[in-house]
Amino acid sequence: MADGPNCRSCRGRFAGQRNAIAKLIGGFVLGTTLGLVWTPCAGPVLGSILTLVATSKDTGWASLQLVVYATGAAIPMLAIAYGGQAVTTRVRSIARIAPRLQQGFGVVIIAFAALSYFQYDTLIVAWLTSFYPNGQIGL
């Protein structure tokens, strides 16, 4: 009697709930990690844009800059979300090249660290400031 059809359906339902909870926890951890990495970098820029919006005489233009910034920040996040879904469906085929991927991304991280150490990132930022509107340097 303890192993009747009702108990089997309960086990299946609880297993499905555990799977859903695990997915929610995974999403929360990914979001938290993204927030920890993204916030220190994007915070000052977002603060500058919000200051621009609050102090600008042309609120339409300033608001447009805020929308463009938000769109630019959202596109990589959407790419990560949808790309992650696509990757998880093909995990088996990627698993065989995972060591090479790790090595490749390790090289990329080391290269970016070296560029930052030798302050090439400052040169890149200086070059990018040439594209800023004239009155907005220094925000």
N, C-alpha and C positions, 0 to 999 in steps of 0.2 A: 504494500500500500504506500510505503514511503517513496517508492520509486515510480509512482504512477505518472500519467501524462502531465498532470498539473505541475509536478516538481520539475520535470524536464523543461517545460515552457518557462518556468520561473528562472531556471539556470540560464537559459538562452537570453532571457530578458535582462538579467543582471550582468551577463557577459557583455551584452550590447551597451548597457549603461556604463560599465567600466571602460569600454573602448571609447565611448563618447567623452567621458570624464578625462581620460588620458589625452584625447585630442585637445580638449579645452585647456588642460594644464600645459601641453606643449605649445599651444598658441599664446598662452599667457607668458611663458618663459621666453619665447621668441620676441614677443612685444616688449617685455621688460629689457631684454638684452639690446634690442634696437633702440629703445629709449635711452638706455645708459650710454650707448655709443653715440647716438645722434644728437642728444640734447646739448652736450658741451660744445659741439661744433656749430650747430644751427642756432643755438640760443642767442649769441651776440648779433648774428645777422638778422634774426627775427626781431630782436629788440630794436635794432637800427631801423628796420622797415616800419615797425609799429610807431617809433618816435617820428619818423618821416610822415606817416599818416596823420598822427596827432597834431603835428606842427605845420603841416603843409597848407598853403593857401589854395592849392589846386587839389582838393580831396579826391577828385575823379582820377587824376593821374597817379596819386599816391595809392589809392585803393587798387588801381590796376596793377601797380608794382607788387602789392601784397598778394593779389590773385595769381600773378605770374610766378611769384616765389612759392606760393602754396602748391601750384600745379607742378613746378619743377621739383619740389620735395616729394610730391605724391607719386610721380611717375616711377622713380626707382623702387619705392615701397611696393607699388602694384606689380612691378616686374619681379621683385623678390617673391611676393605672394603667389602670383600665377606661375612663375618659373619654378618655385618650390613644389607646387602641385604637379607640374609636368614632370619634374625630376623624380618625385616619389613614385610615380607610376612606372618609371623606367629604371628603378634602383638596381635591379638585377644586372642590366646591361652596363650600368655605370660602375657597379661594384668591382668589375674586373680591372678597370682603369683608375680606381680610387687612389692607389699609391702614387701614380704619376700626377694625378690632379693635386694631391696634397703637396707634392714636391714643387709643382708649377706655381701654386698659390704661395708656397713658402718663398720661392724666388721673388715673386711679385712683392710680397710684404717686405722682404729684405731690401729690395730695390727702393721702395718708397721710404723705408727707414733711412737708407743711405742718402737719398735725395733730401730728406728733411734734415739729417745731421749736417750735411754740407750746405744747408740753407737754400737749396734750389727752389724749395716751396715758396720762399720769400720772393724770389725772382719771378715765379709764376704769378703770384698775387700782384706784384708790382706791374706786370704786363697786363693782367686782367683789369686793373684799375683804370687803364686807358680807355676802357669801354664804359666806365661809369659816367653818369651825367655830371657836368662840371660842378654843380653846387653840392653834390652829395659825397664828395671825398671827405673823410673825417668823421662820418657818422659811425 
